[in-house]
Amino acid sequence: MTDLLVLGGVVVTAEGSTRADIAVEGGRIAAVEPDLEGLAASAREVVDASGLLVLPGVVDVHTHTRVATDERPDRFFDDSVAAAFGGTTSFLAFNNPGTGSSPAATRSLMTGLREWRASTASDSAVDVAPSLVVTASHEDPVAEIAAAIDAGVPTFKAFMVYDFGLDDALILRALEAAGRRGGMLQVHCENRAILEALTARHLAAGEIGPRFHASSRPPYVEAEATGRAIALARAARAPLFVVHLSSADALAQVRSARAEGLPVFAETCPVYLTLTEDRYAGDPEEAARYVISPPLRQAGHLGALWDGLADGDLSVVATDHVPDRVGVEKQSWRESFDRVSNGAPGIETLLSVVYDAGVASGRISVERMVDLLSTTPARLFGFASKGALAVGLDADIVLFDPSSRRTIRADDLHHSSDYTPFEGRVVRGAVRSTILRGSFVVRDGAFVGRRGFGRFVEREIERLA
């Protein structure tokens, strides 16, 4: 018997769009056909999707969603609910310092994995998985990579900056270890020596406000490190995934590597596609909301990034969601800009902002958007049963109204932060309903899911190098 029948919508895949119906059985897609109305009489539930786009669930591969604590027991759950409201049915979370990891987790990858699974078990409304952060504080940052891959976690992240970042030698070893076993390393690319020197120069001159964040990390800081990470990956004969690429300069490094046929992939984020460094001017408390790394750039970089998405040199759009709060984590702007927690929330606004700024504005097609938000992230990160609307895959379905108009307001969002960098932005298009494995999580704008319905996803990625 058909459990769910979605009728009359425009089904969008990375390959094309067509008016079609979808039948769901046992949580998976059983059929995608032009006319399945004959099944309506025997279906348990029939949904009319006329006038709507029927999209695969978004796969957000870059979040710093924080696990529950005694003080804030609902924060991971709240962010998973926010994901569902935004059309995201699966997300990856990093366990870097600040997301709730214990001191023991900073010494061992596998301890960190066990902790993360225990902390998030039965806590998410949508499907989840971790990317483990490899840090300098691990007793041996590389030794447990193979064991983690065998445990269903084939992707890892390394930082070139911060006190827990890795030096080049360790990044090379991590790339080799991951690539040898069929894994992939994600790298935060910034030149640590230069940004620390520029930061020190600002502070010595008394330039301590958030307005100096961008000039402490100019585009060449990102571009140099991106080129260096690519060189390390070339030497390791391993794939590389560059996270949160923000500048035309760094994109040029990626484009050159891909032109050579190297397995180099990169993502950008909605903030870099829509916001510019003028957000750092004016009131410092407002400016602190946009302290992210890499920083927002001058307007000319936005067009370059959209071109990279359109031509395929940028492979993914993800959020880099950090659920900081204006009244808590961002208050350190009062000391100096380098003390401000880096990051901004975005787990609920990914699809809406990319549709509005990309598809509705004519920069990319709706099919390319699906590829960037669902199909390619699922493929690169091993979500084998997700990312597309095809027979046999999980019935992760988003019903999206392209004719809707709404204004993004923090008060209307569901994440564990208390602001949004997109406050006041009017967007075209809105998620009406989100379906995970054939069950509604959000229906007609209301949460109808449950805590714990989301599953831990064991992943295995195809060999990319």
C-alpha angles and dihedrals in degrees: 000000000000110000097194134012121194109196137190103006131125105256111214125201132164088261099050151312129260140162103260145143127237127213120200126200126175093351094305135096109264100178142002108193139150093247125021097149089117088073093056096090093058099034118109091222134011122197123196108220096174111150092014135107112237107213134178113253114273117253109210107197099183122059135131093205108170123231122238122278133187089256095047107023095164103048098100091043092048092053091049089053089049089052090055093050087054095050096257112137099172132029140177120225128199120222095211121146110292097037095088105278118150124233088258090059090055088062100047134034093208093048087052091051093049091048093048093050092048092047095049101037110123091359106100132081092204135036117286144184135174132239104207118229115229109212139181089244093066112107087235110003094199107033097085100043093098092049091050091051090051087052092058099266107111099162129074138176132223128186123214089200141047127053092287094049125118128243120233094265092056093044089053091051092047092050090050094047094048095043093047091057098040097265134124134226122220113206133201100215119208130124104249098196094052098044091048091050093048091046091051090050091054094047093048089054091051091251097141106142126107089255088078095056094091096046090051089061108033121180095267089062088062096038095053093050092046091054091047092050089051090051090051091050090049090053091046092048086226137126120262130203115198111207129216097356107194111173143059088232094060091041089058089059092051093045092053092050093049091048086060090053096250116155093247119143131180140190133203129196136233092250091060091047096052113019132065137202092265085087087078092063123089127016109030095214089055091044092053089066088070098048100124132141122270088030128233111281139217116285095260092069093061094067092048091053093050089050089052091053092048096048096043102247088113108057106186144024113212133162111239082213112198112174096214120160126225092223096047124020095025096050093086088084084091088071100042139307093260090061095058116108107252116233147057135222120258112140093115100042103049100101096037095051095044092048092049099041095035115027102024090044093052097243096118135008122253088246091056089049090055089049092051097044103034121004103046097039089050091050098044095044100041103252088146097175096045143061102066144053100245136131112276097022126110112282094243101155135170122199105208127187109213093186095059123105124199141160117236111235127173089224090062096050128091105212125116093251124088099224144033127219087223096059110156096009112142110219132192114226131029140206110251100178138000122206123194119195090339097311126105115246094169118022122186091338098313128105110245099158129098139235110264098024089110115089134214106251117218107209140199121183129209115251107270100182 
